[in-house]
Amino acid sequence: QLREKIIDLEKQIDLIRKAIADNDDEIAFYNAELQRIRADVANLISEIANEATQKQLLLAEKTVLEQELKALETAHKFDV
């Protein structure tokens, strides 16, 4: 009866070891996913910053063009 108990406990230990190994694999998988997601987020932040800079440049260019247009319209009024 003691031998059966030992065998049963060894089986339980094996199951626990397998569960731990499975958990370690799952942890490694999620850590890899986390790294991928962090890289994606960093790329998105960089893209957003670049787009914000581009927007500011375009707005400045728009302002310059609007001012040039007003100057041309004013000059045209005097030419007519």
DRENLUM-525009 format. One record per atom (N, C-alpha, C, O): residue number from 1; residue in one letter; atom name; x, y, z. Coordinates in steps of 0.02 Angstrom, whole numbers, plus 50000, padded with zeros to 5 digits. Layout:
residues N
+-----+-----+------+-------+-------+-------+
!   n ! res ! atom !     X !     Y !     Z !
+-----+-----+------+-------+-------+-------+
! NUM !   A !   CA !     X !     Y !     Z !
...
+-----+-----+------+-------+-------+-------+
END
This chain:
residues 80
+-----+-----+------+-------+-------+-------+
!   n ! res ! atom !     X !     Y !     Z !
+-----+-----+------+-------+-------+-------+
!   1 !   Q !    N ! 50042 ! 49940 ! 50000 !
!   1 !   Q !   CA ! 50000 ! 50000 ! 50000 !
!   1 !   Q !    C ! 50044 ! 50064 ! 50000 !
!   1 !   Q !    O ! 50028 ! 50113 ! 49967 !
!   2 !   L !    N ! 50098 ! 50062 ! 50036 !
!   2 !   L !   CA ! 50144 ! 50119 ! 50037 !
!   2 !   L !    C ! 50176 ! 50128 ! 49968 !
!   2 !   L !    O ! 50185 ! 50184 ! 49945 !
!   3 !   R !    N ! 50192 ! 50072 ! 49935 !
!   3 !   R !   CA ! 50221 ! 50076 ! 49868 !
!   3 !   R !    C ! 50172 ! 50108 ! 49819 !
!   3 !   R !    O ! 50191 ! 50149 ! 49777 !
!   4 !   E !    N ! 50108 ! 50090 ! 49824 !
!   4 !   E !   CA ! 50057 ! 50120 ! 49781 !
!   4 !   E !    C ! 50051 ! 50195 ! 49794 !
!   4 !   E !    O ! 50043 ! 50235 ! 49747 !
!   5 !   K !    N ! 50056 ! 50214 ! 49856 !
!   5 !   K !   CA ! 50053 ! 50285 ! 49874 !
!   5 !   K !    C ! 50112 ! 50322 ! 49844 !
!   5 !   K !    O ! 50105 ! 50378 ! 49818 !
!   6 !   I !    N ! 50172 ! 50291 ! 49847 !
!   6 !   I !   CA ! 50232 ! 50322 ! 49818 !
!   6 !   I !    C ! 50224 ! 50329 ! 49743 !
!   6 !   I !    O ! 50240 ! 50381 ! 49715 !
!   7 !   I !    N ! 50199 ! 50277 ! 49710 !
!   7 !   I !   CA ! 50189 ! 50279 ! 49638 !
!   7 !   I !    C ! 50138 ! 50334 ! 49620 !
!   7 !   I !    O ! 50148 ! 50371 ! 49572 !
!   8 !   D !    N ! 50085 ! 50338 ! 49659 !
!   8 !   D !   CA ! 50035 ! 50390 ! 49647 !
!   8 !   D !    C ! 50064 ! 50460 ! 49656 !
!   8 !   D !    O ! 50051 ! 50504 ! 49616 !
!   9 !   L !    N ! 50103 ! 50469 ! 49708 !
!   9 !   L !   CA ! 50135 ! 50534 ! 49720 !
!   9 !   L !    C ! 50185 ! 50551 ! 49664 !
!   9 !   L !    O ! 50190 ! 50609 ! 49644 !
!  10 !   E !    N ! 50222 ! 50500 ! 49640 !
!  10 !   E !   CA ! 50269 ! 50512 ! 49585 !
!  10 !   E !    C ! 50232 ! 50533 ! 49522 !
!  10 !   E !    O ! 50255 ! 50575 ! 49484 !
!  11 !   K !    N ! 50174 ! 50502 ! 49510 !
!  11 !   K !   CA ! 50133 ! 50522 ! 49452 !
!  11 !   K !    C ! 50109 ! 50595 ! 49460 !
!  11 !   K !    O ! 50110 ! 50633 ! 49412 !
!  12 !   Q !    N ! 50089 ! 50612 ! 49520 !
!  12 !   Q !   CA ! 50067 ! 50681 ! 49532 !
!  12 !   Q !    C ! 50125 ! 50730 ! 49522 !
!  12 !   Q !    O ! 50116 ! 50784 ! 49494 !
!  13 !   I !    N ! 50185 ! 50711 ! 49545 !
!  13 !   I !   CA ! 50244 ! 50753 ! 49536 !
!  13 !   I !    C ! 50258 ! 50761 ! 49462 !
!  13 !   I !    O ! 50273 ! 50817 ! 49439 !
!  14 !   D !    N ! 50253 ! 50707 ! 49423 !
!  14 !   D !   CA ! 50264 ! 50712 ! 49351 !
!  14 !   D !    C ! 50213 ! 50759 ! 49318 !
!  14 !   D !    O ! 50231 ! 50798 ! 49275 !
!  15 !   L !    N ! 50150 ! 50754 ! 49339 !
!  15 !   L !   CA ! 50099 ! 50798 ! 49312 !
!  15 !   L !    C ! 50113 ! 50871 ! 49329 !
!  15 !   L !    O ! 50105 ! 50916 ! 49287 !
!  16 !   I !    N ! 50135 ! 50883 ! 49390 !
!  16 !   I !   CA ! 50152 ! 50951 ! 49411 !
!  16 !   I !    C ! 50212 ! 50977 ! 49371 !
!  16 !   I !    O ! 50212 ! 51034 ! 49349 !
!  17 !   R !    N ! 50262 ! 50934 ! 49361 !
!  17 !   R !   CA ! 50321 ! 50955 ! 49321 !
!  17 !   R !    C ! 50300 ! 50971 ! 49249 !
!  17 !   R !    O ! 50324 ! 51020 ! 49220 !
!  18 !   K !    N ! 50255 ! 50931 ! 49221 !
!  18 !   K !   CA ! 50231 ! 50944 ! 49153 !
!  18 !   K !    C ! 50192 ! 51010 ! 49151 !
!  18 !   K !    O ! 50200 ! 51050 ! 49104 !
!  19 !   A !    N ! 50151 ! 51022 ! 49201 !
!  19 !   A !   CA ! 50113 ! 51084 ! 49204 !
!  19 !   A !    C ! 50160 ! 51144 ! 49210 !
!  19 !   A !    O ! 50149 ! 51196 ! 49178 !
!  20 !   I !    N ! 50213 ! 51137 ! 49249 !
!  20 !   I !   CA ! 50262 ! 51191 ! 49256 !
!  20 !   I !    C ! 50297 ! 51203 ! 49189 !
!  20 !   I !    O ! 50306 ! 51261 ! 49169 !
!  21 !   A !    N ! 50316 ! 51150 ! 49155 !
!  21 !   A !   CA ! 50349 ! 51157 ! 49090 !
!  21 !   A !    C ! 50302 ! 51190 ! 49040 !
!  21 !   A !    O ! 50322 ! 51234 ! 49002 !
!  22 !   D !    N ! 50238 ! 51170 ! 49041 !
!  22 !   D !   CA ! 50189 ! 51201 ! 48996 !
!  22 !   D !    C ! 50181 ! 51275 ! 49013 !
!  22 !   D !    O ! 50177 ! 51317 ! 48968 !
!  23 !   N !    N ! 50179 ! 51291 ! 49077 !
!  23 !   N !   CA ! 50174 ! 51362 ! 49098 !
!  23 !   N !    C ! 50235 ! 51401 ! 49076 !
!  23 !   N !    O ! 50229 ! 51459 ! 49055 !
!  24 !   D !    N ! 50294 ! 51371 ! 49082 !
!  24 !   D !   CA ! 50355 ! 51405 ! 49060 !
!  24 !   D !    C ! 50352 ! 51420 ! 48985 !
!  24 !   D !    O ! 50372 ! 51474 ! 48963 !
!  25 !   D !    N ! 50327 ! 51371 ! 48946 !
!  25 !   D !   CA ! 50320 ! 51382 ! 48874 !
!  25 !   D !    C ! 50271 ! 51438 ! 48860 !
!  25 !   D !    O ! 50282 ! 51481 ! 48817 !
!  26 !   E !    N ! 50216 ! 51438 ! 48897 !
!  26 !   E !   CA ! 50165 ! 51490 ! 48887 !
!  26 !   E !    C ! 50192 ! 51559 ! 48907 !
!  26 !   E !    O ! 50179 ! 51609 ! 48873 !
!  27 !   I !    N ! 50230 ! 51561 ! 48961 !
!  27 !   I !   CA ! 50260 ! 51624 ! 48982 !
!  27 !   I !    C ! 50308 ! 51650 ! 48929 !
!  27 !   I !    O ! 50309 ! 51709 ! 48913 !
!  28 !   A !    N ! 50348 ! 51605 ! 48900 !
!  28 !   A !   CA ! 50395 ! 51625 ! 48847 !
!  28 !   A !    C ! 50357 ! 51651 ! 48787 !
!  28 !   A !    O ! 50378 ! 51701 ! 48756 !
!  29 !   F !    N ! 50303 ! 51618 ! 48769 !
!  29 !   F !   CA ! 50262 ! 51640 ! 48713 !
!  29 !   F !    C ! 50234 ! 51710 ! 48725 !
!  29 !   F !    O ! 50239 ! 51754 ! 48682 !
!  30 !   Y !    N ! 50206 ! 51721 ! 48784 !
!  30 !   Y !   CA ! 50177 ! 51787 ! 48799 !
!  30 !   Y !    C ! 50230 ! 51841 ! 48805 !
!  30 !   Y !    O ! 50218 ! 51899 ! 48788 !
!  31 !   N !    N ! 50289 ! 51823 ! 48830 !
!  31 !   N !   CA ! 50343 ! 51872 ! 48832 !
!  31 !   N !    C ! 50364 ! 51893 ! 48762 !
!  31 !   N !    O ! 50378 ! 51951 ! 48749 !
!  32 !   A !    N ! 50367 ! 51844 ! 48716 !
!  32 !   A !   CA ! 50383 ! 51860 ! 48646 !
!  32 !   A !    C ! 50329 ! 51905 ! 48616 !
!  32 !   A !    O ! 50344 ! 51952 ! 48580 !
!  33 !   E !    N ! 50266 ! 51889 ! 48630 !
!  33 !   E !   CA ! 50211 ! 51930 ! 48605 !
!  33 !   E !    C ! 50215 ! 52001 ! 48634 !
!  33 !   E !    O ! 50203 ! 52050 ! 48599 !
!  34 !   L !    N ! 50231 ! 52005 ! 48698 !
!  34 !   L !   CA ! 50238 ! 52070 ! 48730 !
!  34 !   L !    C ! 50292 ! 52112 ! 48697 !
!  34 !   L !    O ! 50284 ! 52171 ! 48686 !
!  35 !   Q !    N ! 50349 ! 52080 ! 48682 !
!  35 !   Q !   CA ! 50403 ! 52116 ! 48648 !
!  35 !   Q !    C ! 50381 ! 52140 ! 48580 !
!  35 !   Q !    O ! 50397 ! 52196 ! 48560 !
!  36 !   R !    N ! 50344 ! 52098 ! 48543 !
!  36 !   R !   CA ! 50319 ! 52117 ! 48477 !
!  36 !   R !    C ! 50271 ! 52176 ! 48483 !
!  36 !   R !    O ! 50275 ! 52224 ! 48444 !
!  37 !   I !    N ! 50227 ! 52173 ! 48531 !
!  37 !   I !   CA ! 50178 ! 52227 ! 48541 !
!  37 !   I !    C ! 50214 ! 52292 ! 48561 !
!  37 !   I !    O ! 50196 ! 52346 ! 48537 !
!  38 !   R !    N ! 50263 ! 52286 ! 48604 !
!  38 !   R !   CA ! 50302 ! 52346 ! 48624 !
!  38 !   R !    C ! 50336 ! 52377 ! 48563 !
!  38 !   R !    O ! 50338 ! 52438 ! 48555 !
!  39 !   A !    N ! 50364 ! 52335 ! 48520 !
!  39 !   A !   CA ! 50397 ! 52360 ! 48460 !
!  39 !   A !    C ! 50346 ! 52394 ! 48414 !
!  39 !   A !    O ! 50359 ! 52447 ! 48386 !
!  40 !   D !    N ! 50287 ! 52363 ! 48407 !
!  40 !   D !   CA ! 50234 ! 52393 ! 48366 !
!  40 !   D !    C ! 50213 ! 52461 ! 48394 !
!  40 !   D !    O ! 50204 ! 52509 ! 48356 !
!  41 !   V !    N ! 50205 ! 52465 ! 48460 !
!  41 !   V !   CA ! 50184 ! 52528 ! 48491 !
!  41 !   V !    C ! 50238 ! 52581 ! 48480 !
!  41 !   V !    O ! 50223 ! 52639 ! 48465 !
!  42 !   A !    N ! 50302 ! 52562 ! 48488 !
!  42 !   A !   CA ! 50356 ! 52609 ! 48477 !
!  42 !   A !    C ! 50356 ! 52635 ! 48405 !
!  42 !   A !    O ! 50366 ! 52694 ! 48393 !
!  43 !   N !    N ! 50343 ! 52589 ! 48358 !
!  43 !   N !   CA ! 50340 ! 52610 ! 48288 !
!  43 !   N !    C ! 50281 ! 52658 ! 48276 !
!  43 !   N !    O ! 50288 ! 52707 ! 48240 !
!  44 !   L !    N ! 50224 ! 52643 ! 48306 !
!  44 !   L !   CA ! 50166 ! 52686 ! 48298 !
!  44 !   L !    C ! 50178 ! 52755 ! 48328 !
!  44 !   L !    O ! 50159 ! 52806 ! 48299 !
!  45 !   I !    N ! 50210 ! 52757 ! 48386 !
!  45 !   I !   CA ! 50226 ! 52822 ! 48417 !
!  45 !   I !    C ! 50272 ! 52862 ! 48372 !
!  45 !   I !    O ! 50263 ! 52922 ! 48364 !
!  46 !   S !    N ! 50321 ! 52828 ! 48343 !
!  46 !   S !   CA ! 50367 ! 52862 ! 48297 !
!  46 !   S !    C ! 50330 ! 52888 ! 48235 !
!  46 !   S !    O ! 50341 ! 52944 ! 48213 !
!  47 !   E !    N ! 50286 ! 52846 ! 48207 !
!  47 !   E !   CA ! 50247 ! 52867 ! 48149 !
!  47 !   E !    C ! 50203 ! 52928 ! 48166 !
!  47 !   E !    O ! 50198 ! 52974 ! 48126 !
!  48 !   I !    N ! 50171 ! 52926 ! 48223 !
!  48 !   I !   CA ! 50128 ! 52982 ! 48244 !
!  48 !   I !    C ! 50169 ! 53046 ! 48251 !
!  48 !   I !    O ! 50147 ! 53099 ! 48230 !
!  49 !   A !    N ! 50227 ! 53040 ! 48282 !
!  49 !   A !   CA ! 50271 ! 53099 ! 48290 !
!  49 !   A !    C ! 50292 ! 53126 ! 48222 !
!  49 !   A !    O ! 50292 ! 53186 ! 48211 !
!  50 !   N !    N ! 50309 ! 53081 ! 48176 !
!  50 !   N !   CA ! 50328 ! 53102 ! 48108 !
!  50 !   N !    C ! 50270 ! 53136 ! 48072 !
!  50 !   N !    O ! 50279 ! 53187 ! 48039 !
!  51 !   E !    N ! 50211 ! 53108 ! 48079 !
!  51 !   E !   CA ! 50153 ! 53137 ! 48047 !
!  51 !   E !    C ! 50136 ! 53205 ! 48078 !
!  51 !   E !    O ! 50115 ! 53251 ! 48042 !
!  52 !   A !    N ! 50144 ! 53212 ! 48143 !
!  52 !   A !   CA ! 50131 ! 53277 ! 48175 !
!  52 !   A !    C ! 50181 ! 53329 ! 48150 !
!  52 !   A !    O ! 50162 ! 53387 ! 48137 !
!  53 !   T !    N ! 50243 ! 53309 ! 48142 !
!  53 !   T !   CA ! 50293 ! 53356 ! 48115 !
!  53 !   T !    C ! 50276 ! 53375 ! 48044 !
!  53 !   T !    O ! 50280 ! 53433 ! 48025 !
!  54 !   Q !    N ! 50257 ! 53325 ! 48004 !
!  54 !   Q !   CA ! 50238 ! 53338 ! 47934 !
!  54 !   Q !    C ! 50178 ! 53385 ! 47931 !
!  54 !   Q !    O ! 50175 ! 53429 ! 47889 !
!  55 !   K !    N ! 50130 ! 53374 ! 47976 !
!  55 !   K !   CA ! 50071 ! 53418 ! 47978 !
!  55 !   K !    C ! 50091 ! 53490 ! 47992 !
!  55 !   K !    O ! 50066 ! 53536 ! 47960 !
!  56 !   Q !    N ! 50136 ! 53499 ! 48040 !
!  56 !   Q !   CA ! 50158 ! 53567 ! 48057 !
!  56 !   Q !    C ! 50193 ! 53599 ! 47998 !
!  56 !   Q !    O ! 50183 ! 53659 ! 47984 !
!  57 !   L !    N ! 50234 ! 53561 ! 47963 !
!  57 !   L !   CA ! 50268 ! 53588 ! 47904 !
!  57 !   L !    C ! 50218 ! 53607 ! 47850 !
!  57 !   L !    O ! 50224 ! 53660 ! 47818 !
!  58 !   L !    N ! 50168 ! 53565 ! 47839 !
!  58 !   L !   CA ! 50118 ! 53579 ! 47788 !
!  58 !   L !    C ! 50075 ! 53640 ! 47808 !
!  58 !   L !    O ! 50058 ! 53681 ! 47765 !
!  59 !   L !    N ! 50060 ! 53646 ! 47872 !
!  59 !   L !   CA ! 50022 ! 53704 ! 47894 !
!  59 !   L !    C ! 50062 ! 53769 ! 47884 !
!  59 !   L !    O ! 50035 ! 53820 ! 47864 !
!  60 !   A !    N ! 50126 ! 53765 ! 47898 !
!  60 !   A !   CA ! 50169 ! 53824 ! 47888 !
!  60 !   A !    C ! 50172 ! 53841 ! 47813 !
!  60 !   A !    O ! 50169 ! 53900 ! 47795 !
!  61 !   E !    N ! 50178 ! 53790 ! 47771 !
!  61 !   E !   CA ! 50180 ! 53801 ! 47699 !
!  61 !   E !    C ! 50113 ! 53831 ! 47675 !
!  61 !   E !    O ! 50112 ! 53875 ! 47632 !
!  62 !   K !    N ! 50058 ! 53806 ! 47703 !
!  62 !   K !   CA ! 49992 ! 53832 ! 47685 !
!  62 !   K !    C ! 49987 ! 53906 ! 47702 !
!  62 !   K !    O ! 49962 ! 53946 ! 47663 !
!  63 !   T !    N ! 50011 ! 53924 ! 47762 !
!  63 !   T !   CA ! 50009 ! 53994 ! 47783 !
!  63 !   T !    C ! 50049 ! 54038 ! 47735 !
!  63 !   T !    O ! 50027 ! 54092 ! 47716 !
!  64 !   V !    N ! 50108 ! 54015 ! 47717 !
!  64 !   V !   CA ! 50150 ! 54053 ! 47670 !
!  64 !   V !    C ! 50114 ! 54061 ! 47603 !
!  64 !   V !    O ! 50113 ! 54115 ! 47574 !
!  65 !   L !    N ! 50085 ! 54007 ! 47578 !
!  65 !   L !   CA ! 50049 ! 54010 ! 47514 !
!  65 !   L !    C ! 49988 ! 54056 ! 47518 !
!  65 !   L !    O ! 49974 ! 54092 ! 47470 !
!  66 !   E !    N ! 49953 ! 54054 ! 47574 !
!  66 !   E !   CA ! 49895 ! 54099 ! 47582 !
!  66 !   E !    C ! 49918 ! 54172 ! 47582 !
!  66 !   E !    O ! 49885 ! 54215 ! 47552 !
!  67 !   Q !    N ! 49973 ! 54185 ! 47615 !
!  67 !   Q !   CA ! 50000 ! 54253 ! 47616 !
!  67 !   Q !    C ! 50021 ! 54275 ! 47545 !
!  67 !   Q !    O ! 50009 ! 54332 ! 47525 !
!  68 !   E !    N ! 50054 ! 54229 ! 47509 !
!  68 !   E !   CA ! 50074 ! 54245 ! 47441 !
!  68 !   E !    C ! 50013 ! 54259 ! 47397 !
!  68 !   E !    O ! 50013 ! 54304 ! 47355 !
!  69 !   L !    N ! 49961 ! 54218 ! 47406 !
!  69 !   L !   CA ! 49900 ! 54227 ! 47367 !
!  69 !   L !    C ! 49868 ! 54296 ! 47381 !
!  69 !   L !    O ! 49847 ! 54331 ! 47335 !
!  70 !   K !    N ! 49866 ! 54314 ! 47445 !
!  70 !   K !   CA ! 49838 ! 54380 ! 47462 !
!  70 !   K !    C ! 49880 ! 54436 ! 47431 !
!  70 !   K !    O ! 49853 ! 54485 ! 47406 !
!  71 !   A !    N ! 49945 ! 54428 ! 47433 !
!  71 !   A !   CA ! 49989 ! 54479 ! 47403 !
!  71 !   A !    C ! 49978 ! 54483 ! 47328 !
!  71 !   A !    O ! 49976 ! 54538 ! 47300 !
!  72 !   L !    N ! 49970 ! 54426 ! 47295 !
!  72 !   L !   CA ! 49957 ! 54426 ! 47223 !
!  72 !   L !    C ! 49889 ! 54457 ! 47208 !
!  72 !   L !    O ! 49882 ! 54494 ! 47159 !
!  73 !   E !    N ! 49839 ! 54441 ! 47249 !
!  73 !   E !   CA ! 49772 ! 54471 ! 47238 !
!  73 !   E !    C ! 49775 ! 54547 ! 47247 !
!  73 !   E !    O ! 49745 ! 54584 ! 47208 !
!  74 !   T !    N ! 49811 ! 54569 ! 47297 !
!  74 !   T !   CA ! 49819 ! 54641 ! 47308 !
!  74 !   T !    C ! 49855 ! 54673 ! 47250 !
!  74 !   T !    O ! 49835 ! 54726 ! 47225 !
!  75 !   A !    N ! 49909 ! 54642 ! 47227 !
!  75 !   A !   CA ! 49947 ! 54669 ! 47170 !
!  75 !   A !    C ! 49903 ! 54670 ! 47108 !
!  75 !   A !    O ! 49908 ! 54717 ! 47068 !
!  76 !   H !    N ! 49862 ! 54620 ! 47099 !
!  76 !   H !   CA ! 49819 ! 54616 ! 47040 !
!  76 !   H !    C ! 49767 ! 54672 ! 47040 !
!  76 !   H !    O ! 49749 ! 54700 ! 46988 !
!  77 !   K !    N ! 49742 ! 54690 ! 47100 !
!  77 !   K !   CA ! 49693 ! 54744 ! 47105 !
!  77 !   K !    C ! 49723 ! 54810 ! 47081 !
!  77 !   K !    O ! 49689 ! 54851 ! 47049 !
!  78 !   F !    N ! 49786 ! 54820 ! 47098 !
!  78 !   F !   CA ! 49818 ! 54882 ! 47077 !
!  78 !   F !    C ! 49835 ! 54881 ! 47003 !
!  78 !   F !    O ! 49839 ! 54934 ! 46971 !
!  79 !   D !    N ! 49845 ! 54822 ! 46975 !
!  79 !   D !   CA ! 49861 ! 54816 ! 46903 !
!  79 !   D !    C ! 49799 ! 54827 ! 46860 !
!  79 !   D !    O ! 49804 ! 54848 ! 46803 !
!  80 !   V !    N ! 49741 ! 54811 ! 46887 !
!  80 !   V !   CA ! 49680 ! 54815 ! 46848 !
!  80 !   V !    C ! 49652 ! 54883 ! 46845 !
!  80 !   V !    O ! 49600 ! 54894 ! 46814 !
+-----+-----+------+-------+-------+-------+
END
